[in-house]
Amino acid sequence: MTTAIRTFKRACTDETQIHKFLREAQTAFLGLVDHSVPYVIPLNYVVKDGIFYFHGANDGRKINIMTANPNACITICENYGTMVDPIPANTDTAYMSVIANGVVEIVRDLDEATVAMQAMLDKYVPGYYQAPLSKTHIDKYQSSLGSKTLVFKIKPTTMTVKEHKLNEQMQYYRGRVVTQDINRKSNEEPIKTT
């Protein structure tokens, strides 16, 4: 389902790595369009069977936008450090990112909503609760602010996955200065060719 990206050298197609990344990353950014104005909010999420799930109040700006325009984008990105180079233009960031587009739907099936919310608890507070969530709890749940909580899903129609692996030898740390790297490069032996 992943789509081609301009910087094909950064494309990640390793399904195992992608699934691991989506399991472990903590924050997703949901992008919506409020008439012609972008609206992006951070949220907790989980992916089950290729579908992104999240939850939120049954009223407010987010639900109003999703009702008017259900097209959405979910972005997840993790930064793994900055890599330096004596040439400033070659300084770069190690990262992995996923961008998925699709249509937001309210999860109406109570069984599906319960499974999704249990998966979120398993992700964010594994082992904390001794008993699994009940459907009754999900059906009647209200947030601390008093609004009913809904479960939403996005089944991606397109998805891009990019990564730039960390070169630990070039990872920036506080106190590292360019002269160290210039001196290191000048002390390296030239590659011999035959």
Secondary structure, DSSP 4 states (H G I P E B T S, - for coil): -B---SSGGGB---HHHHHHHHHH---EEEEEEETTEEEEEEE--EEETTEEEEEEESSSHHHHHHHH--EEEEEEEEEEEEE--SSGGG-EEEEEEEEEEEEEEE---HHHHHHHHHHHHHHHSTT--SSPPPHHHHHH-B-TTSPBEEEEEEEEEEEEEEEE---GGGB--TT--HHHHHHHHHHSPPPP--
